[in-house]
Amino acid sequence: MANHLYQGDLPDGLDLGPVVAIDCETMGLNPHRDRLCLIQMSGGDGECHLVQVAIGQTEAPNLCAMLTDPNVLKLFHYGRFDIAAMFNTFGALAAPVYCTKIASKLVRTFTDRHGLKVLLHDLCGIDVSKQQQQSDWGAAELTEAQLDYAASDVLYLHGLRDKLNDMLDREGRADIAQTCFDFLPTRAKLDLAGWPDIDIFSH
């Protein structure tokens, strides 16, 4: 495993392949208040590419081109938050997308535990540390421990997706999962527009 850290954007010419796992680190969980600090990505090859976002930065052309490329599937765990954070910062709406948390909730109805750490342990036999989860991602210099933690959030998503897809097929829920994934970018926009906790489908 190797981490590649970039400032402000992905380098020109970098191709991460047709399925890119993505996760974000922010200063908090309110996208209007808490700035986006780091975006980590992996093409599923054991390599992690991380983009550190500067204070006040609003453009990242190479990253945004990948986020909006219809031929690249963006793979998230709880994509609702990450999609909103990147759209709020750069104005680029990620699509098409896949979310392992949504997939888990559709097929692992025997449990209410759908966190990434639990899923990787239960489905892939992989144990990851969450020790750095609440560290200062806005620091000018990120530690190796922070980078390794950030990388662990994307390095195993491809394998996890395969396991969840098998379960979705087995339970006959692949089609409904796909419609949920298709709606996810709009769900993120609704969050940013002021409907984060309101069920607009209720009476």
N, C-alpha and C positions, 0 to 999 in steps of 0.2 A: 504494500500500500504506500502511495506517495501523495502528499498534499502539494498543490500548486496554488500559491496565493498571488492574486493580481490586485492592482489598485484601480478602482473605478469602472472597469469593464473587462469582458473577456478579450483575449488577444485576437487580432485579425487572423482569419483562416483556421481557427480551432473548430473542429467538427466533433461533437460529442456523440454523434450517432442518432438513430431514429427514436430512441427512448431515453430521456434524460431525467434522472431523479434530481429533485430540487427541494431545498429547505432554506429557511431564512432565520436569521437571528436579529432581534430588535431590542430596543431599550425597554420594552414593556409590551403589553397586550392591547393598547389603544392605538390604532394606526394613525389617528389624527393628532395624537400627542407624542407618541413614542417612535422615534425615527428608525428606519431600516439601516442596519449596520453591516450585515454580512449575508451573502448568498452563496450557498455551497451546492455543487452540482457533480453528478457522476454519470458516465455513460454505461455503467455496469461492468467496467473492466478493472475495478479495484483502485482506480485513480480518482482523486477528488480535486476539483477545480473550484477555488473560492475567490469571490470578488468582494473586496472591502469597499464599502460605500462611504464617501466623504460627507461630512455635514453640509447640508444644502444642495447636494448633488441631485439633479433631476434628469440626467441623460446617461444612457449606457447603450449606444447603438447596437453593438454586437450582441449583447445580452438580450435586448428587446427584440432583435430580429429572430433569435432563437425562440423566445417566448411566444411570438405570434406566428411562427412558421407552422402552417397547417400539416406539414409532413413530419413534424417532430412531436411525439407524445410526451407531455410533461407529467412526470410521476411524483406525487406528493403523499405525505402522511398529514392529514388535516390541511388539505390544500386551501380550504376556505380562507384561512388566515394568511397564508403565504401569497396567494393570488391577490388578495386585497392589499397587502403591504407593498407588493411590487407595483400594482396598478396605481396606488396612491402616490408612490414615489416617482415612477417613470411614465405613467400614463399608458403602459403596455399591458393588455389583458391576455394572460396566458390561456392558450387553447391550441389543440385539444388537450384534455387533462384526464388523469386517473388519480383516485384518492384511496389509499389503502385503509384509512379509517372508515370511510363509507362502505367499502367492500366488506370489512370486518363486521360492521354493524348489521349488514344485510344477511350474513351467513353464520356468524358466531352468536346467535341469539340465545345461546345457553349461558352467556356471561355478559357482564356489563364492563368488562375490562378490555379496552380497545386501544390502549396506549402502545406506542411503538416498541418500548422495551418488552412489554408482555408479548406482543405479537411475534417479535423476533425470537424470543425464548421459546414460545409454545409451538410455533410453526416452522422455524428454521434452526432451532437449537443453538442460537447465537445470544450471548450475553453482552450487553453494552452498558457502559457506565453513564449515568445522568448527573455526575458530580459537578460538571461545569455548566449545567443548564441555566443557573441563575447568576452567572458571573457577569462582569461588565463588558458587554460586547461593543460598547462605544469607545473603548480604549484605543489610543493611537497604535499601540503595539499589542498584538494578540499573542498569547502564549502558545507554546506547542500543545499544551493540554487542551486549550480552547479549540485549536484547529483540529486536533484529533477527535474531540467530542463532536464538533460540527460535522466532520467527515462521517462519523458513525451514523449520523441521521440520514445519509443518502447512499452509502456504499452497499447496503443490503436490501434496498427497496425493490430492485429488479427481481431478486429471488423471492421476496415476500409476495410480490404481485403474482408470480407464477403459482404459488401455493393458494392464494386467495382466488385466483381465476379457476383453479381446479374445484374449489368449494362452490363458487358461484355456478359453475356448469353443473355440478352434482345436484345442487338444490334448485336448479331451474330459474336462477335469478340473475343471469348474466345480462339479459336485455334491460331489466329495470335498473341494474347497476349502471349500465351505459347511459341511460337517460338521466340518472342522477349526476354522473360525471359531466354530461353535456350542459346541465343547468348550473354547475358549480361556479363558473365565472360570473354568471348573472347573480348568483347568491352572494358572491363577494362584493359585487357592485351595490347590491341592496344593503349590505352591512355598512359600507362607506356612506351611503346616501341617507342613513338614519333608521333603517329597519333591521337592526341586528337581532333583536329579541322578540319581534312581532311576527306571528304566524299569519301571513297575508292570505293563506288558504282557509283559515278558520271563518266561521260564520260572522 
